[in-house]
């Protein structure tokens, strides 16, 4: 399900500043977090930042998980303004437009060509009336890998005007901005947990005027992935770029052995990028899990493909 936490908290509390805590409460109530409510509330208290408002948002999130329609009406929202796209062509057009903004027309063209290749392959093995589930899965997951959130994309999202609009909508009076950043290219990872640190890269506090730097950095997206990209040499960025050709190679392997018996496995394999989440060490761990899962599924996929090819051979003989 998709919920607009910002709009809901704005309607319920007059501000969307605690939208993340609303989502935290929603996730907890849906049994998606392996942490007790008492522990979460204690963490909010220890943080000592807008404690009362954050606890209220957390509770509203729990209520929404239990009775969403009731909370939506209390927030004065007639209906959720955004719904996920379901039509395949609409999904492709939407992702292409996003990739043009992310990089350029050529980048979006590469995406469209590969998705259309998958469409033709899937159409060859399913009934005309069947939904193109594999193609939809690829359309969503290939985009996720191609639009990885690097420094240029973060800068673009902060400087495209939407962030400023949200600030003006939710805050009045004198306030200051501070950005807490941990750029992989500049962060030093702790040597070990024994030195009293978590081993995670530290974040650096940047003043509000850094928003101007974001605007200039966003214009340099044409450097992404080139030898002149100062951010491209870090391990995390290299891994993110490598995931794209690895995925396309896997897709080619799937399409070569695709049949009616293994298409469900193909869909599951094509959806694995959705399990890759987070940043830094969190993302690295999820990539390892996804890679191991893919290897296991591919072995099953290949076994079915080989068995099916053998049956065809013996029938022909």
C-alpha positions in Angstrom: 0.0 0.0 0.0 1.0 3.6 -0.6 0.2 6.4 1.8 0.9 10.1 1.7 2.3 10.6 5.2 3.1 14.2 4.6 -0.4 15.2 3.7 -1.9 13.1 6.5 0.2 14.6 9.2 -0.4 18.1 7.8 -4.1 17.5 8.0 -4.0 15.9 11.5 -1.3 18.1 13.1 -0.9 21.2 11.0 2.5 20.2 9.7 4.2 17.4 7.8 7.4 17.7 9.9 6.7 14.5 11.7 5.7 12.4 8.7 8.6 10.0 9.2 7.3 9.3 12.7 3.8 8.7 11.3 5.3 6.1 9.0 7.2 4.6 11.9 4.0 4.1 13.8 2.3 2.7 10.7 5.1 0.2 10.1 5.1 -0.8 13.8 1.4 -1.5 13.8 1.7 -3.6 10.6 4.3 -5.8 12.4 7.1 -4.7 10.1 9.5 -3.7 12.8 11.3 -6.1 15.2 11.2 -3.5 18.0 8.7 -2.9 20.8 6.6 0.2 20.9 8.1 1.1 24.3 11.6 1.0 22.8 10.6 3.2 19.9 8.9 5.8 22.2 11.9 5.8 24.5 14.1 6.5 21.5 11.9 9.4 20.6 12.2 10.8 24.1 16.0 10.3 24.2 16.3 12.2 20.9 14.9 15.3 22.7 13.6 16.8 19.4 9.9 17.8 19.2 9.2 14.8 21.6 5.4 15.5 22.0 4.8 16.1 18.3 6.8 13.0 17.3 5.0 10.8 19.8 1.6 12.1 18.6 2.6 11.4 14.9 3.8 7.9 15.9 0.4 7.2 17.5 -1.5 8.6 14.5 0.5 6.2 12.3 -0.6 3.3 14.4 -4.2 4.4 14.2 -3.9 4.7 10.4 -2.6 1.2 10.2 -5.6 -0.1 12.1 -8.3 2.1 10.4 -6.9 4.1 7.6 -10.2 5.4 6.2 -11.1 6.8 9.6 -7.8 8.6 10.0 -7.9 9.9 6.4 -11.3 11.5 7.0 -10.1 13.1 10.3 -7.2 14.6 8.3 -9.7 16.1 5.9 -8.4 14.3 2.9 -11.0 13.3 0.3 -8.8 10.6 -1.3 -5.2 9.8 -1.7 -4.0 12.1 -4.5 -1.4 9.6 -5.8 -1.7 6.0 -6.8 0.9 3.7 -8.3 0.7 3.2 -12.0 -0.6 -0.1 -13.3 -0.7 0.3 -17.1 2.6 -0.9 -18.6 3.0 1.8 -21.1 2.2 4.4 -18.5 4.9 2.9 -16.2 7.5 3.0 -19.1 6.7 6.5 -20.1 6.8 7.7 -16.5 10.2 6.1 -15.8 11.6 7.4 -19.1 10.7 10.9 -18.2 12.3 10.5 -14.8 15.5 9.1 -16.3 15.7 12.1 -18.7 15.6 14.3 -15.6 18.1 12.0 -13.9 20.6 11.9 -16.7 19.6 12.5 -20.4 17.5 11.3 -23.4 20.0 8.6 -24.3 19.9 7.1 -20.9 16.1 6.9 -21.0 16.3 5.4 -24.5 18.5 2.5 -23.3 16.0 1.8 -20.6 13.1 1.8 -23.0 14.8 -0.5 -25.5 15.6 -3.1 -22.9 12.1 -3.1 -21.4 10.6 -3.4 -24.9 12.9 -6.4 -25.6 11.6 -8.1 -22.5 8.0 -7.3 -23.6 8.5 -9.0 -27.0 10.0 -12.1 -25.3 7.2 -12.4 -22.8 4.5 -12.0 -25.4 6.0 -14.9 -27.4 5.3 -17.4 -24.5 2.0 -16.2 -22.9 -1.5 -16.0 -24.1 -2.5 -12.7 -25.7 -4.9 -11.8 -22.9 -2.5 -12.4 -20.1 -0.9 -9.6 -18.2 2.8 -8.9 -19.0 3.9 -9.4 -15.4 7.6 -10.0 -16.1 7.8 -6.9 -18.3 6.2 -4.8 -15.6 8.6 -6.2 -13.0 11.5 -5.3 -15.2 10.2 -1.8 -15.9 10.1 -1.0 -12.2 13.3 -2.8 -11.1 15.5 -1.7 -14.0 14.5 1.9 -13.3 15.4 1.5 -9.6 18.9 0.3 -10.5 19.5 3.0 -13.2 18.3 5.8 -11.0 20.5 5.1 -8.0 20.7 8.0 -5.5 24.2 9.5 -5.9 25.5 12.9 -5.0 24.2 14.5 -8.3 20.7 13.1 -7.8 20.5 14.2 -4.2 21.6 17.6 -5.2 19.0 17.7 -8.0 16.2 16.7 -5.7 17.1 19.4 -3.2 17.5 22.1 -5.8 14.6 21.5 -8.2 12.3 23.9 -6.2 10.1 21.2 -4.6 12.2 21.2 -1.4 11.9 24.9 -1.0 8.2 24.8 -1.6 7.8 22.2 1.2 9.8 24.3 3.6 7.6 27.4 2.9 4.5 25.3 3.2 5.4 23.8 6.6 7.5 26.4 8.4 7.1 30.1 9.1 9.2 32.7 10.9 13.0 32.5 11.4 14.5 29.0 11.0 17.8 27.6 10.0 18.7 24.7 7.8 21.4 22.2 8.3 22.2 19.2 6.1 23.8 16.1 7.6 25.7 14.4 4.8 28.0 11.3 4.6 29.4 11.4 1.0 31.1 8.1 0.3 33.9 9.8 -1.4 34.8 11.8 1.7 33.7 9.6 4.6 36.2 7.6 6.6 34.9 4.4 7.9 35.9 3.5 11.5 38.5 0.7 11.8 36.6 -1.5 14.1 33.7 -1.5 16.6 36.4 -2.0 19.3 37.2 1.7 19.2 33.8 2.6 20.5 32.3 3.5 17.2 29.7 1.8 15.1 31.9 1.3 12.1 29.6 3.4 10.0 30.8 6.5 8.0 30.3 9.7 10.0 28.0 12.4 8.8 29.1 16.0 8.5 26.8 19.0 9.3 26.6 21.5 6.5 25.0 25.0 6.9 21.8 26.0 5.0 23.7 27.9 2.4 24.9 24.5 1.1 21.6 24.5 -0.8 23.3 26.7 -3.3 26.1 24.2 -3.7 23.4 21.5 -4.5 22.1 23.7 -7.3 25.6 23.8 -8.9 26.4 20.2 -8.3 23.1 19.1 -9.9 24.3 20.7 -13.2 27.3 18.4 -13.2 25.3 15.2 -13.6 26.9 14.8 -17.1 30.0 13.7 -15.2 28.2 10.7 -13.7 30.0 7.5 -14.5 32.8 9.1 -16.4 36.5 9.2 -15.6 36.0 12.8 -14.4 33.4 11.9 -11.9 34.9 12.7 -8.5 32.3 10.7 -6.7 32.5 7.7 -9.0 35.6 6.1 -7.6 34.1 5.1 -4.2 33.2 1.5 -3.6 29.5 2.2 -3.1 29.2 4.1 -6.4 31.2 1.5 -8.3 28.9 -1.2 -6.9 25.8 0.7 -7.9 27.0 1.1 -11.4 28.0 -2.6 -11.6 24.5 -3.7 -10.6 23.0 -2.3 -13.9 25.0 -4.5 -16.4 24.7 -7.4 -13.9 20.9 -7.1 -14.0 20.8 -6.8 -17.8 23.0 -9.9 -18.2 20.7 -11.8 -15.9 17.7 -10.7 -17.9 19.3 -11.9 -21.1 19.9 -15.3 -19.4 16.3 -15.4 -18.3 14.9 -14.5 -21.7 17.1 -17.2 -23.4 15.6 -19.9 -21.2 12.1 -18.4 -20.6 9.1 -20.7 -20.9 5.7 -21.1 -19.4 7.0 -23.4 -16.7 9.7 -21.0 -15.3 8.2 -17.6 -15.9 7.1 -17.2 -12.3 10.7 -17.8 -11.2 11.9 -15.3 -13.8 9.5 -12.7 -12.3 10.8 -13.4 -8.8 14.4 -13.0 -10.0 13.6 -9.8 -11.9 12.1 -8.4 -8.8 15.2 -8.9 -6.5 16.4 -5.3 -6.8 13.3 -4.3 -4.8 15.0 -6.0 -1.8 18.1 -3.8 -2.1 17.5 -0.9 0.3 19.3 1.7 2.3 22.7 3.3 1.8 26.2 2.5 2.7 26.8 -0.6 4.8 23.1 -1.3 5.0 22.8 -1.3 1.2 25.9 -3.5 0.9 24.4 -6.1 3.2 21.2 -6.2 1.2 23.1 -6.6 -2.0 24.8 -9.6 -0.6 21.5 -11.2 0.4 20.0 -10.4 -3.0 23.0 -11.9 -4.8 22.8 -15.1 -2.8 19.0 -15.4 -3.4 19.5 -14.8 -7.1 22.0 -17.6 -7.4 19.7 -20.0 -5.7 16.7 -19.0 -7.9 18.8 -19.1 -11.1 19.8 -22.7 -10.4 16.2 -23.7 -10.2 15.4 -21.6 -13.3 18.1 -23.3 -15.3 17.0 -26.7 -14.2 13.5 -26.1 -15.4 14.8 -24.7 -18.7 17.0 -27.7 -19.3 14.3 -30.2 -18.4 11.9 -28.4 -20.8 14.4 -28.4 -23.6 15.0 -32.1 -23.1 11.3 -32.9 -23.3 11.0 -31.0 -26.6 14.0 -32.8 -28.0 12.7 -36.3 -27.1 9.2 -35.4 -28.5 10.8 -34.3 -31.7 12.9 -37.4 -31.9 
